[in-house]
Amino acid sequence: MPFSLLRLRALKNINRVRQIINVFLKYGFGHVIDQLRLHRFIPLRKRLKAFGRWPEVKGPTIPERLRMAFAELGPSFIKLAQLLSARPDLITVPFADEFKKLQDEVPPFSVEAAKRIVEEDIRFPIGKVFADFKDRPIAAASIAQVHHGTLLDGSDVIVKVQRPNIREQIETDISILTTIVQLMDRYIPESRFFNPTGIVEEFSRTVRKELDFFEEAKNCSRFRKNFEGNPGIHIPKVYGEYTTGRVLIMERIDGVRIDDITAMDNMGLDRKELAGTGVDAYFKMILEDGFFHADPHPGNIFAMPDGRIGFMDFGIVGRVTDEMKETMANTFLALINKDFDRLIDQYIELGLIPEEVDLIAFRKDFKADLIDFLEPLYGMTLKEINFAEYMDTVTHLAIKHNMKIPSDLLLVNKAMLILENIGRELDPNFNFIAAAEPYASKLVREKYSPSKIYEKAKRNIEEVGDFVVLFPRQMKQIIRKVLKDDIHFKLTHLGLERFIKDMDKSSNRIAFAMIVSAMIISSAIMHATGVPPTIFGFSILGLSAFAFAFFLGIWLIISIIRSGRL
């Protein structure tokens, strides 16, 4: 038995493994279970009923069925689907669009459990910290729920409390998912194109950070510092003395959701000004600070009575490196100047192009697609350009050409799309691209500033110096290995895994057929020699052997017919 299967058996919660497998069977993924060699975890009764072929589920598409399976499997799989919904470059657009439908709202847990967790973590009775703690939660998600409260000093706060035992459940699911992707790598080699191992690693990093409320508190404090002195933005205060890994207490924002148009109009707020302030804040986060709120849905952005915008929920953040900022500036210049070759160079520098791709053919095909897409835009005014459609088309182009898009860049794209929709909802005449222009121009100016040129020249000189020092040493090592006959070559056989799998299946069928033949011959010999005990002159052992061989032979024939390789 492979090590990964042994590991699955060794898991504490083997019932969870069986539950996951049964849910995937329910939604018509039995063939995948068979491919992963996980059928041994299926009850014998179900296996006999299926008789080598699992029934197909009619109606919903494969992406729909996978979304329903993830929803039924709970928090870990819902979070995984939400992560995948932002990666159409890995899982294709139909799956990403379907996963976007998954909502993170689940029934709340009891207020008694919430109070117990708060008291255990802050080490004080509720009454020693809160003058009031509302029993009814204002929001409940898969990882935590939120209550309103009032501290003894009169401060209105929100209390975010983690679900009981959610860490253990998610850690169990991460361990199971890690083993499953190992099996996928072993038995379904074509899945490597989607990099399932990388997906699970990214998911485990993201969800573990989201489980650590200390991390969210640090993110909030950093945003608060970045927007210090900004009159239009409000970042809530974190009460660090009461914050733990499972409990987060923050200042309550007095305001309404940014998509509640009626409430904002009743408060007399200028929606056009709100749109400009919110989008301006995001461009500052991305293009100046390099640290941005990566979950800007309307429930996390509030319009306050004094006209400020307040942000909440800092569990998911994105980072933009200086190199990525510079690439954005170069991309902006290339788009303005219609310099498509330079635009492609930027994609290559970012490492978006797979190494095995023929760059000459890629340049030709991608440039043709870019021209077809971008040329019509140059005849439009900025107001006429739909930024959401623009970003969606660029993502489709990247997927079409198998480009590997960094996760942080996809988070930027996702945030920009959400923000443009909010901006247009607040102000139908809102011009998203015009709002970006001052920041893009600033990036371009900084790119050609003397300090930037000096830094780049200094870095290039250092790299050349490192090369001059290291190259002779590396050449010596290579020559020494050649003289010792110690040079090794690594060869990769493309498609060999499939060939080995088919050969293995064929040899198993041949061995199976030989066993059936041997049993039939043995049965004939027992009949001919009258091996006791007998009934009506027939050997009972011979009849039993023949009946068993007949059953196995029929089973073999059915499996061959169903495989489509008769």
N, C-alpha and C positions, 0 to 999 in steps of 0.2 A: 504494500500500500504506500503511495507517495507520502512524503513528509507532511505536505499541506493537509491531506485528508486525516492523517494522524492528529495533526494540530486541531482540526475541527472537532474530532472526537474527544480531545483533551479539554475542550472549552468547558467552563463551569456550567454555562447555560445551554446545554445541548438541545433543550426544548425550544430555545430561540432559533437555533439552526433549523430545526424541523418546521417551526412556524414560518420562517422565511421561505423555505423550499415549498411548503404547502400553498402559500400565497402565490408564488410564481407559477405553480401548477394550476391553480384556480384560474389564472388569467392567461393560460395557454402558452407557457414557456417551458413545457415539459421537455422539449427537444434540447433546450439549453442545459437543463438539469442533467440530461443524459450525456451531453457533450462534456460537461464538467466532471463526470463520473461521481455525481452526488446521489444517484438512484438508490444507493445503499442506505440512505437516510429516509427513504420513502417506505411506509408500511408495506409488507408483502402483499396484503389484500389489494392495495391500489396498484401495485406493479402487475399483479396477475390480471386485474381488470383491464389495464391498459394494453397488456399483451404485446409489448414492444413498440406500441405507437400511441402517443398521447393525443386525445381529441383536440381538434382545433376550435378556438373560440370565434364564433361568427359575430359580425356586427362591427364592434370598435376596431380601429386601426391599431397597429403595433405600438406607436407612441401613446395612444390613448390608454391601451391596456397597461403599459409600463407605468404611466402616471397614476392609474388607479391602484396598481400594486404598491407603489411607493407611498401613496396616501394611506393605505391600509396598514402598512408596516410601521408607521409612527414617526416620531421626531427626527431620528437619525436620517431616515430615508427622505423625509420631507426637506430637511436641510440640504442633503446631497442633491436632490432635484433642483432646489433653488440655486445652488452653486452651478449646476449643469445648464440651467436656463440662460446663464450669462456666457456660455461657451458654445455657441452655434458652430464655431470653427472646429470643435472636436466631435460633437455628437450630431451634427447637421441641424438645419433650421426646423424641420417638422418636430423633432424631439424637443428642441429648445423652446419652441412656441407652446408646445403642450405642457411642458414643465412650468411655464410661467403661470399657468392656471392654478397651480397648487397654492393654497392659502395656508398661512402659518397659524391659523386660529383654531384652538381646541378648547374643550370644556375646562373651566377653571377647577383647581383643586381646592380643598376646604380651607376656610380662613383659620381654623384651628392649626392645621399643618403649617400654614404661612407664618402664624404668630410663633409657633414652636421653633421654626427655623430661624426667625429673627432673634428670638431670645437666646437660642443656643449660640448664635454667631456673635452678637454684640455683647453677650454676657450680662445683660440687664433685663429685668422684667419690662414688658411693654409699657406699663404705667410709669416707669422711671425715666423713659425717653420721650414718649408721646403723650400729649394732652388728649389727642384723638387719633384713632386708627380705624379707618373705614373698613367694615367687614366685606363689602361688595367690591370685587376688583374692577378696575376701569378697563383692563385689557388682559387677555390670557393668550399666550403663545405656547409653542411646543417646548421651549426651554424655561420660560419664567412667566410670572404674572405680576401685574402692577396694581398697587393700592394707593389711595390718597391718605395722607396723614398730616397731623399738625404736631410739631415739636413743642416741648414745654416752654420755649421762649416765644412761641407764637408763629414760627416760620411754617409756611405751607410747603409740604414736600410730597414727592412721590416715592414710594418704596417698591423697588423691584426685587422680587423674591424668586429664587430658583426652585424649580419643581423638585419634590422629594425623589431621591435616588436617580435623578436624570443623568448624572455623571456616569454612574455604573452602567446604566442602560446604553448610553452612547459609546462608552469604552468597549463594551461587549460587541456592539454592532460594528465598530471600527475594526476590531480583531477579526470578526467574521468576514467583513468586506475585504480586508487585507488578504485573507486566505483565499477568498473567491477570485480575486484578481490574479493571484499566483496560479490558480488552476486555469484561469482564462489564458494566461501567458503560455502555459504548458500544453493545453488541449485545444485552444482556439487561437492559433498564432496570428490569424488575420485581425484579431482584436487589437494587436499592438499598434495599429494605425491610429487608434483613438487614445492610446496611452492610458489605459485604465489604472495602472499603478500610480502614475503621476496625478490622476484625478483623485484617487483615494488619499494620497499623501497631502494634496492641497486641501481636500475636505477636512482631514483630521486636524491639520494646522489651523484652519479657519474656525472650525467648531470648538476646538479646545480654547482658542482665544475668546470666543463668544461665551464660553462657560466660565471664564475667569473675569469676575466683575472688577477686580483690581485693574485689569487691562482696560476695561471700558472707562473706569474712573480716570486713568492716566490719559486716555485719548481725550476725554472731556476737558481735563485741565489744560491740555496742550492747545485745543481749539480756543478755550477761554483766553489763554495768553496771546494767541495769534490775532484775536479780534479785540484785544484790549484797546480802548479808545475809539472803536468803530461805533458811531452813534446809531447805525441802522440794524446792527446784529446783536442778539442777546444769546449768550451761551450760559446755561444754568450752572449754579454753584454745586459742587459735590461736597457732601459732609463726610470728609475722610475719616473722622473719628468713629463713625458708625458704619463704614463700608468694609465688607469682607469679600471673600471669594464667591459667596452665595447671596449676599444682600448688598444692594446699592441704594443709597438714599441721596436724592438730588432735589434741588430747588424746583418747585412746581411753577410751570409757565402759565401765566394768566393770558389766555388767548383762544383763538379758534383755528381749526385746521385750515391750511392754505387753500384747500379746494372748496371751502364752505363760502361760496360767493354771496349768498343771501346774508349770512351773519356779518361778513365784512362790509357789505353795503349798509346794513343797519347800524354798524359802528362808525360809519362815515369815513372809512379808510380809502385812500387813493390806490386802486388796484394796479394802475400803471406803474406807480412809484414802487409798490411792493414787488412787482415782477422784476423791475430793474435792480432793486436792492438785493433780492435773493440770488439772481443769476450773477450779479457782480461779485457777491460773496463766494460763489463757487469758482469763478475764474481766479479769484485771489487764492483760494485753497489749492487749486490745481497748478496754476501757472506761476504763482509767487512762492507759496509756502511749500508746495510739493507734498501736501498732506491733506486729504479731503475726506469728507463724509460720504461713504460709498453706498448709503441706503436712503436716498432722498425721496422716499415716497411721501404722499401728502400727510400721512399720519405722523410723520416725524418732523414736519415743518409747520410752525404756528404763526399766525398774524396776531400781533399784540395790540391792545387798545391804543397805545401811544404811537403806532405806526412802525414799530420795530418788528423784525422777524426773529423768531426763536427756534433753535434747533434742539432736537431730542434724539436719544438712542444712538450711542456712539460705539456700538459693538463691532460694526463692520466699517473699516476705514481702508483707503487706498493710498499708495505712495507714488510720487512721480520723481524719478531721479533727474539730476541735472542733464544727463545725456538725453533722456527722453524729452525734456523741455527743449533742448537744442534741436532735436529731431523735429519736434512740433513746429519750431520756428522755420526750419529748412523746408518742411512740408508746406507751410503757409506761403513761403516765397515761391516755391515751385508751382503751386496752384495758381498764384497771381500771374506768374510769368509764363504759364502753360509749358513749363519745362518738365515734360513727362519722364525723360531719361533721368533727370536729377531726382524726381519723385521716387522712381524705382530704386535708385541708389540709396535713398533713405531707408526704404524697406529692407534692403540687403544689409545695411549697417546695423539696423535694429535686430538682425538675426531672425527675421520673419520667414526667410526663404529656406526650405529644407536643403541640406547639403547635397542630397542626391539629385536635385533638380538641375536640368540643363539650363544654365543661365541665359544662353543665347536665345533658345526657344521661348523661355519664360519672358524675357524682355519683349520679344516680338508680340506674343499673345497678350500679355498683360497691358502693354502699351496700347494695343488696338482696342482692348476693352475700356481702358481709361479714357481714350479719345472719344469713343462712342458715348460714354457716360458723361464726361465733363464738358465737352464742347458746347452742348445746348445750354449749360448753366451760364456760360460767359455772355450770353445775350440777355440774361435776366438781371433785374435789379436785386439787391440784397433782400428786399422784402418779399420778392417772388419765390425765393429759394426755400423749399421745405427742408429744414435741416434734418428732421427725423427720417424723411425718405432718403436724403443724401447719405446719412450714416448707415442706414439699412442696406443701401445698394453697395456701399464700400465694403461692408461686412460680407455681403454675398459674393463680391468679387474676390475677397480674400479666401473665402471657403472654396470657391470654384478653382482657385489656383493653389490649393493645399498649403496656404500660408499659416505659420504658427504664430498666433497673436498672444503676446504676454497678458497674463490675467489682469494686471493693474491697468493696462491700456483698455481692456474690455470693460473694466469697472468705470473708467473715465467715459467711454462711449455710452454705457448704460446710464450713468448719472446725467450726461448731457441730453440724452433722449427724454428722460423723465422731466428734466428741468424745462426743456423746450415746450413739452406738453403743458406743464404748469403755467409757464410764461404766456402761452397763447390763450389758456383758459382765463387767466387774469386780465390779459389785454390782447384782444384779437389782432391788433396791429403791431404786436411785439416783434422786434427784429433781433433774433438770437445772434445771427452772424455779426451784425453791427455792434452788438454788445461785446462780442469777443475781440473786435478789431483793436481797441486800445491795448489790451494785454498782449495780443499777437505782435503788434507793432513794437511794443516794449521789448519783447523777446528778441525780435529781429535786431533792434538797436543794440541790445546787450551782446548779441552774437558778434557784432563788429566793433565793440568797445575795445580800447587798447588793453584793458586788464584781461578781458577774455582771450584776446589774441595772444597776449603774453603767456597766460596760463596754458593755452593749447600748445604753443611753441615749446614751452618748458617741458610739458608732458611728452611731446614727440621726441625732444632731445633725450629725455630720460629713457624712453623706450629704445631709441637707437643705441644709447650707451649700454643698456642691458643686453641688447642683441650682440653688440661687439664683444662684450665680456663673455657671454654665455656660449656663443656660436663655436669658438675653437674648442671649448671644453666638451660640448656635445658631439662635435665631430670626432674628437679623440675617443670618446666612449663608443661611437659607432664603429670606428676603425678597429678598436680593441675587440669588439664583439665579432666583427668579420674575421679577424685573424684567429680567434678562438672557435670559429665556426658556431657561434652562439646567436645567430640571427634567427628570429622566429617570425613566421608569417601567419596572420589570422585570416582564414577563408570563411566566408559566409555563403551557404547554399540557399538560394532563394527558392521557396516552394518545397524544400526537402521535407519539412514537417508534415505537409499534406500527403506526400508520397509515402513516408514511413507509416502514417496513420492508415492509409489505404492498404498498404502491404500487410500491416498488422491485422486488419479486419479480414483480408483475404485468407491469410494463413490460418486465422482462427476458424473461418468457415470450412476450410479444407480439413483441418483437424476434427472439427465437429462432424463433418460428413463421413470421415473415416471411422469415427467412433460409432456412428449410426450404422454404417456398413458392417462393422465388426459385430455389432449386436444382432443384426439380422442373420449373418452367417452363423453365429453361435446359436441362435434360435433354431435355425434349420438343422444344425448338427444335433441339438438336443431332441428335436422331433424325430429325426432319423434313427437315433440310437435309443429312443424311448427312455430318456433320463427321468427317473422317478422324482416326485410323485406324478402320476398321470391321471387324466380324466377323459373318458371316451377314446382312449388310445393316444391322446395328445399330452405332451409333457407340459405341466403347469409352469415350470421355470421357463420353458421355451416360449409359451404363449405370453408370459409376463414380459420377457425380454423383447418379443416382437412388438407387443402393444406399446412399450416404452419407446422403442426405436421408431415406431410409426409416428407417435406424438412428436418426438424430437425432429423427425424428418419434415413433418408438416410445418412445424415452427420455423425451421431453417428456410423452407421454400417461401413461406409468407414474408419473412424478414428480407429475403433477396428481392422478392417482387416489390415490396414497399420501398426498398432503397432505390428503385428505378434503374437497376443495373442487371436485369435478367439476361 
